[in-house]
Amino acid sequence: MSIHRRILFLDDDPARGLRFKGDNPEAVCVETVADCVRALGEPWDEVHLDHDLGGEQFVDHERDDCGMAVVRWLCEQPRPHLRPSVFVIHTHNPGAAVAMAFQLRSMGYNVQEHPFGAPSPRQGARRPAWISGFGDLLARILPMRRPGDRPVKRKRPPRRDGL
């Protein structure tokens, strides 16, 4: 008896979509943020996300046409039907991958980072220390705010020169 898994794959490269479907014939492939968000109205076992869409590379994560826009949508309100899903960040943009994974993890989603086509990591392998340090830096400078949150006013520490 085979188990039918629901797999959603966001990527702008049709060749990668075909390659992915070769290994996962049950997968649904989408190429745009709008199509992905529409599909995420349903429950999925796995959701694979690329960052740089539209044939471009290393795009600004603030844009509305990149994988980070899907992450923002996921994080703006609870999506209980997606809590059991595994989110796989498969972009080759390392900064975007860390930011996407950080935001999803901060909202309690199960996330894996695995660039498309890269060999599977060895069991128990650890990520390089600079990547973890980069994630810590992002946690400090990119706090996730939800709609309706008020900006946090931070007190400045007293100046040492007495002024």
C-alpha positions in Angstrom: 0.0 0.0 0.0 1.5 3.3 -1.0 1.0 6.4 1.1 0.0 9.5 -0.9 1.8 12.5 0.3 0.7 16.0 -0.5 3.7 18.0 -1.7 3.8 21.6 -2.9 6.8 22.9 -4.8 7.4 26.6 -5.5 10.1 27.3 -8.1 10.3 29.5 -11.1 12.5 27.1 -13.2 10.3 24.6 -15.1 13.3 22.2 -15.5 13.7 22.0 -11.7 9.9 21.4 -11.5 10.1 18.5 -13.9 13.1 17.1 -12.1 11.3 17.3 -8.8 8.2 15.7 -10.2 10.3 12.9 -11.5 11.2 12.0 -7.9 7.8 13.1 -6.5 5.1 12.4 -9.1 2.4 13.4 -6.7 3.8 16.9 -6.2 2.0 20.1 -7.3 4.4 22.6 -8.8 3.7 26.3 -8.8 5.9 29.1 -10.2 4.5 32.3 -8.5 3.9 33.6 -5.0 0.2 34.1 -5.8 -0.2 30.5 -6.9 1.7 29.2 -3.9 -0.4 31.3 -1.4 -3.6 30.1 -3.1 -2.5 26.5 -2.8 -1.5 27.0 0.9 -5.1 27.4 1.7 -5.1 23.6 1.8 -3.1 21.3 4.1 0.2 19.9 2.8 2.6 17.3 4.1 5.6 19.1 2.6 6.1 22.6 1.2 9.3 23.3 -0.8 10.1 27.0 -1.2 12.5 28.8 -3.5 13.4 32.5 -2.8 14.5 34.0 -6.1 11.6 33.8 -8.6 11.0 35.3 -12.0 14.3 34.1 -13.5 16.3 36.5 -11.2 19.0 35.7 -8.7 19.7 37.2 -5.2 16.6 39.4 -5.2 15.7 41.7 -2.3 13.7 39.8 0.3 11.3 42.8 0.7 9.8 42.2 -2.8 6.3 40.8 -3.2 7.4 38.3 -5.9 10.0 36.2 -3.9 9.7 33.2 -1.6 10.0 35.5 1.4 6.6 36.9 0.5 5.1 33.4 1.1 6.9 33.3 4.4 5.5 36.7 5.4 2.0 35.4 4.5 2.5 32.3 6.6 3.6 34.3 9.6 1.0 37.1 9.5 -1.7 35.0 11.2 -2.0 31.4 12.5 -2.4 28.7 9.9 -3.2 25.7 12.0 -3.8 23.4 8.9 -0.1 23.9 8.0 1.4 23.2 11.5 2.1 19.5 10.7 3.7 20.4 7.4 7.5 20.2 6.8 8.8 23.3 5.0 11.9 22.8 2.9 13.8 25.9 1.9 15.6 24.9 -1.3 16.9 28.2 -2.6 20.6 28.6 -3.4 20.5 32.1 -2.0 22.1 31.5 1.4 21.1 34.8 3.1 17.5 34.4 2.0 17.5 30.7 3.1 18.6 31.6 6.6 16.1 34.5 6.8 13.2 32.4 5.5 14.0 29.5 7.9 14.5 31.8 10.8 11.1 33.5 10.3 9.3 30.2 9.9 10.9 28.6 12.9 10.1 31.7 15.0 6.5 31.0 14.2 6.8 27.3 15.2 6.9 25.7 11.8 9.0 22.6 11.1 11.8 23.8 8.7 14.6 22.1 6.8 17.2 23.9 4.6 18.4 22.0 1.6 19.5 23.7 -1.7 17.8 22.1 -4.7 20.1 19.4 -6.2 22.6 19.5 -3.4 23.7 16.2 -1.9 21.8 15.2 1.2 23.7 16.2 4.4 25.4 13.4 6.3 23.5 12.1 9.3 24.4 14.3 12.3 26.3 16.8 10.2 26.4 20.3 11.6 26.1 23.6 9.7 29.1 25.8 9.6 29.4 28.2 12.6 29.2 31.3 10.5 25.7 30.3 9.3 24.5 29.9 12.9 26.1 33.3 13.8 24.3 34.8 10.8 21.0 33.5 12.0 21.6 35.0 15.4 22.4 38.3 13.8 19.2 38.1 11.8 17.2 37.4 15.0 18.4 40.7 16.4 18.0 42.9 13.4 14.9 41.4 11.7 12.3 41.0 14.5 9.1 39.6 13.1 6.1 41.9 13.7 2.6 40.9 13.1 -0.1 43.3 11.7 -1.4 45.4 14.6 1.8 45.1 16.7 3.1 48.4 18.0 6.7 49.3 17.5 8.8 48.5 20.5 10.4 51.6 22.0 13.8 50.7 23.5 15.5 52.7 26.2 18.9 53.8 25.3 21.6 52.9 27.8 23.1 55.9 29.7 26.1 57.5 28.0 29.3 56.9 29.7 30.5 60.4 29.2 27.7 61.7 31.5 26.0 63.8 28.8 
